Amino acid sequence: MDPLFKKISVIKVSLEATKGTKVAGTSAITVYDMSNVKDTSPYEERNGTGVSRGNSCKGSHGQRSGELTFKMDLRGNGSGGLDAGQAIILQACGLKKTLEVYQVHASHPDDKTISVDVWLGGKKKGLAGAMGNIVFDGVVGDSLVATVTLTGIYQAPVDEAVPSQTPGTEAPFKLKSGSFGLGGESILINKYSLDLGNNVVLRPDASTSSGILSAAIPINNAVISLDPEEALVADYDFDGIKLAGTEAAVSLVVSNGTDKLTLSTPKVETKELSPAEREGISIYDFTGKCNDDSGNDAVVLTASAA
């Protein structure tokens, strides 16, 4: 029996034509800190009667659910758009794609479920009908990182050779040569985090062998976290804005020199504002709730040419 080396792995994803119907993964993506595809089927205990104090009855597993987590450096496609595989992931996380604009929305028919195939040293596992949550994190000067958690229908492993792959090779987006704005002001930050806050659920279906139709996202609660430098009241009144409940637009533009990505949250309401310090400079630990402006636009991502 030979070992399976975690380093020798390939992940490919595809949009599904019918939610929950498995298709072959075709778009390769480069990821890191990837978990193995995990069977999360609930175990139903059956402690029946018997002639001993031990277990005399077998339990059973419920809906055949699965989960996969990974991180990826966001990147463009070299022509003003997002990397093809990453665009599929964003759609699976509740962002509707219109050309190169990705935004939260409220229409389940417009939701996209995906199939995922992961090969690990000659063994293939996967998910079908998957949707997920995504968190965008970045430190100024470094890459914009997406942490993804996908939930779907677990696919039984099979032995299959690791295939060839051609993932995107464009340079990652960096938090430099771009811009950041809070309430129309250019305020200095070191860290940025945007959590879509998707509540992913599995729709039960008694007609399927897994007991699941597909994943769905009935609720999203996007939250943004920043560490802005503290300012004079006359320059930017953080505390006054919080007390008044005033909403402020937050915009981050990241670039790789060829493509750029704009993350817009048009109405951010201050939830928490805690004094802190960064290398002797007074800052705030800021947490804000992302609200809609004109409806279904609490979070909008736009890819374009740099």
One Martini backbone bead per residue (centre of mass of N, CA, C, O) as a GRO file, in nm:
protein
  306
    1MET     BB    1   0.092   0.039   0.027
    2ASP     BB    2   0.062   0.361  -0.074
    3PRO     BB    3   0.103   0.682  -0.044
    4LEU     BB    4  -0.064   0.999  -0.013
    5PHE     BB    5   0.022   1.302  -0.149
    6LYS     BB    6  -0.092   1.616  -0.087
    7LYS     BB    7   0.072   1.774  -0.308
    8ILE     BB    8  -0.074   1.568  -0.506
    9SER     BB    9  -0.302   1.794  -0.640
   10VAL     BB   10  -0.636   1.849  -0.785
   11ILE     BB   11  -0.864   2.120  -0.884
   12LYS     BB   12  -1.204   2.109  -1.014
   13VAL     BB   13  -1.460   2.315  -1.177
   14SER     BB   14  -1.831   2.344  -1.220
   15LEU     BB   15  -2.111   2.427  -1.358
   16GLU     BB   16  -2.450   2.365  -1.321
   17ALA     BB   17  -2.739   2.303  -1.497
   18THR     BB   18  -2.836   2.126  -1.249
   19LYS     BB   19  -2.915   2.124  -0.940
   20GLY     BB   20  -2.719   1.848  -0.812
   21THR     BB   21  -2.587   1.767  -1.088
   22LYS     BB   22  -2.328   1.597  -1.180
   23VAL     BB   23  -2.014   1.716  -1.299
   24ALA     BB   24  -1.733   1.771  -1.450
   25GLY     BB   25  -1.440   1.895  -1.374
   26THR     BB   26  -1.258   2.169  -1.570
   27SER     BB   27  -1.163   2.407  -1.377
   28ALA     BB   28  -0.868   2.509  -1.274
   29ILE     BB   29  -0.723   2.568  -0.944
   30THR     BB   30  -0.530   2.760  -0.724
   31VAL     BB   31  -0.445   2.631  -0.403
   32TYR     BB   32  -0.455   2.647  -0.036
   33ASP     BB   33  -0.519   2.504   0.252
   34MET     BB   34  -0.644   2.223   0.186
   35SER     BB   35  -0.878   2.018   0.237
   36ASN     BB   36  -1.035   1.746   0.256
   37VAL     BB   37  -1.288   1.579   0.154
   38LYS     BB   38  -1.580   1.582   0.363
   39ASP     BB   39  -1.773   1.370   0.544
   40THR     BB   40  -2.095   1.501   0.698
   41SER     BB   41  -2.261   1.277   0.782
   42PRO     BB   42  -2.495   1.196   0.993
   43TYR     BB   43  -2.516   1.018   1.300
   44GLU     BB   44  -2.745   0.760   1.401
   45GLU     BB   45  -2.824   0.653   1.696
   46ARG     BB   46  -2.871   0.298   1.832
   47ASN     BB   47  -2.982   0.213   2.159
   48GLY     BB   48  -3.059  -0.083   2.218
   49THR     BB   49  -3.167  -0.363   2.323
   50GLY     BB   50  -3.030  -0.626   2.551
   51VAL     BB   51  -2.780  -0.853   2.715
   52SER     BB   52  -2.599  -0.595   2.723
   53ARG     BB   53  -2.404  -0.294   2.773
   54GLY     BB   54  -2.366  -0.282   2.491
   55ASN     BB   55  -2.379  -0.282   2.152
   56SER     BB   56  -2.669  -0.411   1.948
   57CYS     BB   57  -2.699  -0.159   1.748
   58LYS     BB   58  -2.709  -0.004   1.461
   59GLY     BB   59  -2.656   0.262   1.294
   60SER     BB   60  -2.687   0.570   1.091
   61HIS     BB   61  -2.673   0.755   0.798
   62GLY     BB   62  -2.751   1.036   0.653
   63GLN     BB   63  -2.708   1.273   0.479
   64ARG     BB   64  -2.478   1.318   0.196
   65SER     BB   65  -2.250   1.517   0.308
   66GLY     BB   66  -2.015   1.796   0.229
   67GLU     BB   67  -1.669   1.934   0.258
   68LEU     BB   68  -1.471   2.235   0.159
   69THR     BB   69  -1.146   2.388   0.204
   70PHE     BB   70  -0.987   2.708   0.101
   71LYS     BB   71  -0.729   2.894  -0.061
   72MET     BB   72  -0.697   3.206  -0.266
   73ASP     BB   73  -0.547   3.398  -0.500
   74LEU     BB   74  -0.650   3.658  -0.651
   75ARG     BB   75  -0.722   3.680  -1.012
   76GLY     BB   76  -0.685   3.732  -1.332
   77ASN     BB   77  -0.699   3.693  -1.713
   78GLY     BB   78  -0.554   3.949  -1.881
   79SER     BB   79  -0.866   4.092  -1.984
   80GLY     BB   80  -1.055   4.223  -1.742
   81GLY     BB   81  -1.084   3.960  -1.563
   82LEU     BB   82  -1.148   3.670  -1.416
   83ASP     BB   83  -1.071   3.387  -1.328
   84ALA     BB   84  -1.248   3.121  -1.425
   85GLY     BB   85  -1.252   2.946  -1.164
   86GLN     BB   86  -1.311   3.184  -0.966
   87ALA     BB   87  -1.582   3.265  -1.090
   88ILE     BB   88  -1.724   3.006  -0.999
   89ILE     BB   89  -1.688   3.041  -0.696
   90LEU     BB   90  -1.840   3.311  -0.664
   91GLN     BB   91  -2.114   3.197  -0.763
   92ALA     BB   92  -2.129   2.979  -0.528
   93CYS     BB   93  -2.130   3.253  -0.322
   94GLY     BB   94  -2.382   3.443  -0.428
   95LEU     BB   95  -2.264   3.571  -0.703
   96LYS     BB   96  -2.370   3.753  -0.959
   97LYS     BB   97  -2.304   3.728  -1.308
   98THR     BB   98  -2.224   4.032  -1.504
   99LEU     BB   99  -1.995   3.970  -1.672
  100GLU     BB  100  -1.767   4.154  -1.442
  101VAL     BB  101  -2.008   4.136  -1.229
  102TYR     BB  102  -2.033   4.082  -0.867
  103GLN     BB  103  -2.341   4.007  -0.680
  104VAL     BB  104  -2.567   4.029  -0.471
  105HIS     BB  105  -2.879   3.841  -0.425
  106ALA     BB  106  -3.246   3.703  -0.444
  107SER     BB  107  -3.222   3.467  -0.674
  108HIS     BB  108  -3.232   3.134  -0.700
  109PRO     BB  109  -3.228   3.088  -1.012
  110ASP     BB  110  -2.939   3.254  -1.014
  111ASP     BB  111  -2.811   3.043  -0.880
  112LYS     BB  112  -2.497   2.858  -0.834
  113THR     BB  113  -2.400   2.541  -0.876
  114ILE     BB  114  -2.137   2.300  -0.801
  115SER     BB  115  -1.870   2.104  -0.914
  116VAL     BB  116  -1.623   1.891  -0.745
  117ASP     BB  117  -1.279   1.798  -0.805
  118VAL     BB  118  -1.047   1.581  -0.616
  119TRP     BB  119  -0.709   1.500  -0.644
  120LEU     BB  120  -0.519   1.235  -0.456
  121GLY     BB  121  -0.281   1.041  -0.555
  122GLY     BB  122  -0.524   0.869  -0.729
  123LYS     BB  123  -0.773   1.010  -0.580
  124LYS     BB  124  -1.131   1.074  -0.597
  125LYS     BB  125  -1.317   1.356  -0.498
  126GLY     BB  126  -1.645   1.518  -0.408
  127LEU     BB  127  -1.895   1.756  -0.529
  128ALA     BB  128  -2.242   1.848  -0.526
  129GLY     BB  129  -2.444   2.115  -0.512
  130ALA     BB  130  -2.253   2.360  -0.446
  131MET     BB  131  -2.201   2.592  -0.180
  132GLY     BB  132  -2.088   2.915  -0.020
  133ASN     BB  133  -1.832   3.077   0.153
  134ILE     BB  134  -1.665   3.410   0.165
  135VAL     BB  135  -1.333   3.549   0.239
  136PHE     BB  136  -1.179   3.865   0.229
  137ASP     BB  137  -0.819   3.910   0.248
  138GLY     BB  138  -0.587   4.186   0.348
  139VAL     BB  139  -0.254   4.314   0.312
  140VAL     BB  140  -0.062   4.559   0.267
  141GLY     BB  141   0.127   4.435  -0.023
  142ASP     BB  142  -0.052   4.193  -0.054
  143SER     BB  143  -0.265   3.957  -0.111
  144LEU     BB  144  -0.580   3.865  -0.215
  145VAL     BB  145  -0.775   3.657  -0.007
  146ALA     BB  146  -0.964   3.351  -0.036
  147THR     BB  147  -1.199   3.200   0.181
  148VAL     BB  148  -1.335   2.870   0.135
  149THR     BB  149  -1.670   2.718   0.187
  150LEU     BB  150  -1.799   2.407   0.090
  151THR     BB  151  -2.138   2.277   0.030
  152GLY     BB  152  -2.260   1.932  -0.027
  153ILE     BB  153  -2.251   1.645  -0.219
  154TYR     BB  154  -2.118   1.356  -0.157
  155GLN     BB  155  -1.852   1.178  -0.320
  156ALA     BB  156  -1.746   0.888  -0.387
  157PRO     BB  157  -1.460   0.740  -0.398
  158VAL     BB  158  -1.202   0.707  -0.653
  159ASP     BB  159  -0.984   0.565  -0.869
  160GLU     BB  160  -0.768   0.829  -1.010
  161ALA     BB  161  -0.574   0.988  -1.198
  162VAL     BB  162  -0.393   1.257  -1.211
  163PRO     BB  163  -0.444   1.528  -1.387
  164SER     BB  164  -0.415   1.762  -1.588
  165GLN     BB  165  -0.328   2.124  -1.580
  166THR     BB  166  -0.463   2.486  -1.639
  167PRO     BB  167  -0.417   2.727  -1.463
  168GLY     BB  168  -0.396   3.028  -1.373
  169THR     BB  169  -0.105   3.279  -1.422
  170GLU     BB  170  -0.168   3.528  -1.298
  171ALA     BB  171  -0.118   3.771  -1.103
  172PRO     BB  172  -0.193   3.873  -0.813
  173PHE     BB  173  -0.367   4.063  -0.620
  174LYS     BB  174  -0.283   4.380  -0.476
  175LEU     BB  175  -0.236   4.605  -0.194
  176LYS     BB  176  -0.157   4.800  -0.453
  177SER     BB  177  -0.197   5.031  -0.688
  178GLY     BB  178  -0.459   5.161  -0.563
  179SER     BB  179  -0.742   5.178  -0.330
  180PHE     BB  180  -0.894   5.360  -0.042
  181GLY     BB  181  -1.233   5.405   0.098
  182LEU     BB  182  -1.402   5.616   0.356
  183GLY     BB  183  -1.650   5.820   0.317
  184GLY     BB  184  -1.460   5.965   0.084
  185GLU     BB  185  -1.193   5.883   0.229
  186SER     BB  186  -0.835   5.862   0.256
  187ILE     BB  187  -0.766   5.594   0.452
  188LEU     BB  188  -0.551   5.428   0.654
  189ILE     BB  189  -0.454   5.085   0.612
  190ASN     BB  190  -0.364   4.727   0.666
  191LYS     BB  191  -0.654   4.588   0.688
  192TYR     BB  192  -0.880   4.353   0.513
  193SER     BB  193  -1.235   4.246   0.553
  194LEU     BB  194  -1.476   4.021   0.375
  195ASP     BB  195  -1.785   3.881   0.483
  196LEU     BB  196  -2.066   3.739   0.348
  197GLY     BB  197  -2.238   3.550   0.542
  198ASN     BB  198  -2.324   3.267   0.450
  199ASN     BB  199  -2.615   3.055   0.475
  200VAL     BB  200  -2.569   2.722   0.438
  201VAL     BB  201  -2.792   2.487   0.288
  202LEU     BB  202  -2.976   2.178   0.275
  203ARG     BB  203  -3.193   2.023   0.051
  204PRO     BB  204  -3.428   1.804   0.096
  205ASP     BB  205  -3.453   1.466  -0.079
  206ALA     BB  206  -3.626   1.161  -0.111
  207SER     BB  207  -3.541   1.093  -0.431
  208THR     BB  208  -3.249   1.067  -0.336
  209SER     BB  209  -2.959   0.899  -0.240
  210SER     BB  210  -2.864   1.147  -0.041
  211GLY     BB  211  -3.115   1.346   0.050
  212ILE     BB  212  -3.030   1.571  -0.172
  213LEU     BB  213  -3.049   1.835  -0.387
  214SER     BB  214  -2.907   2.105  -0.258
  215ALA     BB  215  -2.773   2.395  -0.217
  216ALA     BB  216  -2.827   2.702  -0.018
  217ILE     BB  217  -2.897   3.076   0.020
  218PRO     BB  218  -3.110   3.249   0.235
  219ILE     BB  219  -2.859   3.399   0.384
  220ASN     BB  220  -2.691   3.722   0.417
  221ASN     BB  221  -2.412   3.875   0.632
  222ALA     BB  222  -2.227   4.126   0.574
  223VAL     BB  223  -1.880   4.187   0.681
  224ILE     BB  224  -1.653   4.446   0.787
  225SER     BB  225  -1.288   4.476   0.835
  226LEU     BB  226  -1.074   4.717   1.005
  227ASP     BB  227  -0.753   4.941   1.052
  228PRO     BB  228  -0.776   5.247   1.104
  229GLU     BB  229  -0.668   5.547   1.139
  230GLU     BB  230  -0.678   5.786   1.350
  231ALA     BB  231  -0.872   6.092   1.373
  232LEU     BB  232  -0.981   6.381   1.354
  233VAL     BB  233  -1.287   6.506   1.368
  234ALA     BB  234  -1.245   6.700   1.119
  235ASP     BB  235  -1.163   6.456   0.929
  236TYR     BB  236  -1.290   6.191   1.105
  237ASP     BB  237  -1.593   6.087   1.274
  238PHE     BB  238  -1.621   5.793   1.403
  239ASP     BB  239  -1.802   5.829   1.659
  240GLY     BB  240  -2.028   6.003   1.535
  241ILE     BB  241  -2.110   5.797   1.318
  242LYS     BB  242  -2.192   5.574   1.510
  243LEU     BB  243  -2.408   5.728   1.685
  244ALA     BB  244  -2.580   5.812   1.419
  245GLY     BB  245  -2.583   5.571   1.202
  246THR     BB  246  -2.395   5.618   0.971
  247GLU     BB  247  -2.340   5.557   0.643
  248ALA     BB  248  -2.058   5.408   0.456
  249ALA     BB  249  -1.844   5.395   0.207
  250VAL     BB  250  -1.658   5.107   0.075
  251SER     BB  251  -1.336   5.100  -0.104
  252LEU     BB  252  -1.153   4.851  -0.301
  253VAL     BB  253  -0.845   4.854  -0.492
  254VAL     BB  254  -0.700   4.602  -0.693
  255SER     BB  255  -0.378   4.490  -0.840
  256ASN     BB  256  -0.150   4.355  -1.126
  257GLY     BB  257  -0.129   4.574  -1.384
  258THR     BB  258  -0.372   4.449  -1.572
  259ASP     BB  259  -0.572   4.400  -1.345
  260LYS     BB  260  -0.882   4.472  -1.162
  261LEU     BB  261  -1.041   4.506  -0.828
  262THR     BB  262  -1.365   4.601  -0.704
  263LEU     BB  263  -1.474   4.666  -0.367
  264SER     BB  264  -1.819   4.724  -0.286
  265THR     BB  265  -1.967   4.911   0.001
  266PRO     BB  266  -2.211   5.155   0.019
  267LYS     BB  267  -2.339   5.062   0.326
  268VAL     BB  268  -2.173   5.117   0.627
  269GLU     BB  269  -2.228   5.005   0.955
  270THR     BB  270  -2.136   5.063   1.266
  271LYS     BB  271  -2.063   4.825   1.525
  272GLU     BB  272  -1.744   4.848   1.585
  273LEU     BB  273  -1.515   5.054   1.811
  274SER     BB  274  -1.171   5.004   1.878
  275PRO     BB  275  -0.906   5.085   2.036
  276ALA     BB  276  -0.567   5.100   1.901
  277GLU     BB  277  -0.238   4.966   1.789
  278ARG     BB  278   0.028   5.056   1.536
  279GLU     BB  279   0.338   5.120   1.582
  280GLY     BB  280   0.238   5.389   1.760
  281ILE     BB  281  -0.040   5.403   1.616
  282SER     BB  282  -0.353   5.514   1.614
  283ILE     BB  283  -0.637   5.295   1.611
  284TYR     BB  284  -0.896   5.091   1.468
  285ASP     BB  285  -1.136   4.846   1.538
  286PHE     BB  286  -1.340   4.769   1.261
  287THR     BB  287  -1.700   4.705   1.237
  288GLY     BB  288  -1.926   4.630   0.960
  289LYS     BB  289  -2.239   4.662   0.811
  290CYS     BB  290  -2.380   4.549   0.507
  291ASN     BB  291  -2.582   4.748   0.313
  292ASP     BB  292  -2.817   4.846   0.118
  293ASP     BB  293  -2.903   5.076  -0.123
  294SER     BB  294  -3.101   4.970  -0.392
  295GLY     BB  295  -3.066   4.668  -0.386
  296ASN     BB  296  -2.864   4.408  -0.407
  297ASP     BB  297  -2.568   4.597  -0.311
  298ALA     BB  298  -2.381   4.543  -0.059
  299VAL     BB  299  -2.210   4.365  -0.274
  300VAL     BB  300  -1.946   4.458  -0.517
  301LEU     BB  301  -1.776   4.313  -0.794
  302THR     BB  302  -1.514   4.451  -1.019
  303ALA     BB  303  -1.379   4.374  -1.323
  304SER     BB  304  -1.078   4.510  -1.486
  305ALA     BB  305  -0.877   4.710  -1.635
  306ALA     BB  306  -0.582   4.881  -1.530
   0.00000   0.00000   0.00000
